[in-house]
């Protein structure tokens, strides 16, 4: 199982690192964060799709076509942890070396969007106060790490759960499609 997790986790990590680097540059140099947000989450889905491949590979090649939900979920979880850690490391490098004013730009974008959507002065102040907590967290590496994990980990956990539910198999006989 370790080799399977390491191989697919590494490939998933490479995908997230490459697309994260591209997405970070696009996002930082474009005031419209929304389109780049879709690129970021799309790259997460692409990277995490390897969870399905890893579970199926382990089940069919190494475990005689049988895998429990728990074992399948653990394979997915380990891949999520590897991929998420690569994502966090890439973001730490990008943030501290290339985009140190990212939060300033991001908060300005959020407030511009709120204003464009008709937010009142009071609502803008509330939005700014809400964002102040995130800005404060970004003042320490620990805060950056926590917020970055919070961005990617839930996506990966949902995909690992879905993959484990779909690919679990109690016996080695092939599943017949029902119509």
C-alpha positions as CSV (number, residue, x, y, z in Angstrom):
1,X,0.0,0.0,0.0
2,X,2.8,2.4,0.8
3,X,4.4,2.2,-2.6
4,X,0.9,2.8,-4.3
5,X,0.2,5.8,-2.0
6,X,3.7,7.2,-2.6
7,X,3.6,6.9,-6.4
8,X,0.1,8.3,-6.8
9,X,0.5,10.9,-4.1
10,X,3.7,12.1,-5.8
11,X,2.1,12.4,-9.2
12,X,-0.9,14.2,-7.6
13,X,1.5,16.5,-5.8
14,X,3.4,17.3,-9.0
15,X,0.1,18.1,-10.7
16,X,-1.0,20.4,-7.9
17,X,2.5,22.0,-7.8
18,X,2.6,22.8,-11.5
19,X,-1.0,24.0,-11.7
20,X,-0.7,25.9,-8.4
21,X,2.4,27.8,-9.7
22,X,0.5,28.7,-12.9
23,X,-2.7,29.6,-11.0
24,X,-0.8,31.7,-8.5
25,X,0.9,33.8,-11.2
26,X,-2.4,34.2,-13.1
27,X,-4.3,35.1,-9.9
28,X,-1.8,37.6,-8.7
29,X,-1.4,39.4,-12.0
30,X,-5.1,39.6,-12.7
31,X,-7.5,41.6,-10.5
32,X,-10.3,39.1,-11.3
33,X,-9.7,36.4,-8.8
34,X,-12.9,34.5,-9.8
35,X,-11.6,32.9,-13.0
36,X,-8.4,31.9,-11.3
37,X,-10.3,30.4,-8.4
38,X,-11.9,28.0,-10.9
39,X,-8.5,27.1,-12.3
40,X,-7.3,26.4,-8.8
41,X,-10.2,24.2,-7.8
42,X,-10.1,22.5,-11.2
43,X,-6.5,21.6,-10.6
44,X,-7.4,20.2,-7.2
45,X,-10.0,18.0,-8.8
46,X,-7.6,16.9,-11.5
47,X,-4.9,16.0,-8.9
48,X,-7.3,14.3,-6.6
49,X,-8.8,12.2,-9.4
50,X,-5.7,10.0,-9.0
51,X,-7.3,8.8,-5.7
52,X,-9.7,6.8,-7.8
53,X,-6.8,5.3,-9.9
54,X,-4.8,4.5,-6.8
55,X,-7.6,2.8,-5.0
56,X,-8.6,0.7,-8.1
57,X,-4.9,-0.1,-8.7
58,X,-4.4,-1.3,-5.2
59,X,-7.6,-3.3,-5.1
60,X,-7.1,-5.0,-8.5
61,X,-3.4,-5.5,-8.6
62,X,-2.3,-6.0,-5.0
63,X,-5.4,-7.1,-3.1
64,X,-7.1,-9.7,-5.3
65,X,-9.9,-7.4,-6.3
66,X,-11.1,-6.9,-2.7
67,X,-10.9,-3.7,-0.7
68,X,-12.9,-2.5,2.3
69,X,-14.2,1.0,2.6
70,X,-11.8,1.8,5.4
71,X,-8.7,0.6,3.5
72,X,-9.9,2.5,0.4
73,X,-10.5,5.6,2.4
74,X,-7.1,5.4,4.1
75,X,-5.4,5.2,0.6
76,X,-7.3,8.3,-0.4
77,X,-6.6,10.1,2.8
78,X,-2.8,9.5,2.5
79,X,-2.9,10.8,-1.0
80,X,-4.9,13.8,0.1
81,X,-2.3,14.5,2.8
82,X,0.6,14.3,0.4
83,X,-1.0,16.4,-2.2
84,X,-2.3,19.0,0.3
85,X,1.2,19.3,1.9
86,X,2.7,19.9,-1.5
87,X,0.1,22.5,-2.2
88,X,0.8,24.3,1.1
89,X,4.6,24.2,0.5
90,X,4.2,25.6,-3.0
91,X,1.9,28.4,-1.7
92,X,4.4,29.2,1.2
93,X,7.2,29.6,-1.4
94,X,5.0,31.6,-3.7
95,X,3.6,33.8,-1.0
96,X,6.8,34.7,0.9
97,X,9.0,35.0,-2.2
98,X,6.7,36.4,-5.0
99,X,3.3,37.6,-3.6
100,X,3.9,39.1,-0.1
101,X,1.0,41.6,-0.7
102,X,-1.4,38.9,-1.8
103,X,-3.9,39.5,1.1
104,X,-3.9,43.2,0.5
105,X,-4.9,42.6,-3.1
106,X,-7.4,39.9,-2.2
107,X,-9.2,42.0,0.4
108,X,-9.4,44.9,-2.1
109,X,-10.9,42.5,-4.6
110,X,-13.5,41.2,-2.1
111,X,-14.5,44.7,-1.2
112,X,-14.7,45.8,-4.9
113,X,-16.9,42.8,-5.6
114,X,-19.2,43.6,-2.6
115,X,-19.5,47.2,-3.7
116,X,-20.2,46.2,-7.3
117,X,-22.9,43.9,-6.0
118,X,-24.6,46.8,-4.1
119,X,-23.3,46.4,-0.6
120,X,-24.0,49.3,1.7
121,X,-21.4,51.1,3.6
122,X,-22.3,49.2,6.7
123,X,-22.0,45.9,4.9
124,X,-18.7,46.9,3.4
125,X,-17.4,47.6,6.9
126,X,-18.7,44.2,8.1
127,X,-17.0,42.5,5.2
128,X,-13.7,44.4,5.9
129,X,-13.9,43.4,9.6
130,X,-14.5,39.8,8.5
131,X,-11.5,39.8,6.2
132,X,-9.3,41.4,9.0
133,X,-9.2,38.0,10.8
134,X,-7.7,36.3,7.7
135,X,-5.3,39.2,7.1
136,X,-4.2,38.8,10.7
137,X,-3.7,35.0,10.3
138,X,-1.6,35.7,7.2
139,X,0.9,37.6,9.4
140,X,2.4,34.3,10.7
141,X,3.5,31.3,8.7
142,X,1.4,29.1,11.0
143,X,-1.7,31.1,10.0
144,X,-0.8,30.8,6.3
145,X,-0.4,27.1,6.6
146,X,-3.7,26.6,8.4
147,X,-5.7,28.7,6.0
148,X,-4.0,27.0,3.0
149,X,-4.8,23.5,4.3
150,X,-8.4,24.6,4.9
151,X,-8.6,25.5,1.2
152,X,-7.5,22.2,-0.2
153,X,-8.1,19.5,2.5
154,X,-11.9,19.5,2.4
155,X,-12.0,19.0,-1.3
156,X,-9.6,16.1,-1.1
157,X,-11.5,14.5,1.8
158,X,-14.8,14.6,-0.1
159,X,-13.1,13.0,-3.1
160,X,-11.4,10.3,-1.0
161,X,-14.8,9.5,0.6
162,X,-16.6,9.3,-2.7
163,X,-13.8,7.1,-4.2
164,X,-13.8,4.8,-1.2
165,X,-17.6,4.4,-1.4
166,X,-17.6,3.7,-5.2
167,X,-14.5,1.4,-5.3
168,X,-15.0,-0.7,-2.1
169,X,-15.6,-4.4,-2.9
170,X,-16.2,-7.2,-0.4
171,X,-15.5,-10.1,-2.8
172,X,-13.4,-10.5,-5.9
173,X,-16.2,-11.3,-8.3
174,X,-16.6,-8.4,-10.8
175,X,-19.5,-6.1,-10.1
176,X,-22.3,-6.6,-12.7
177,X,-23.9,-3.5,-14.1
178,X,-27.6,-3.3,-13.4
179,X,-30.0,-1.8,-15.8
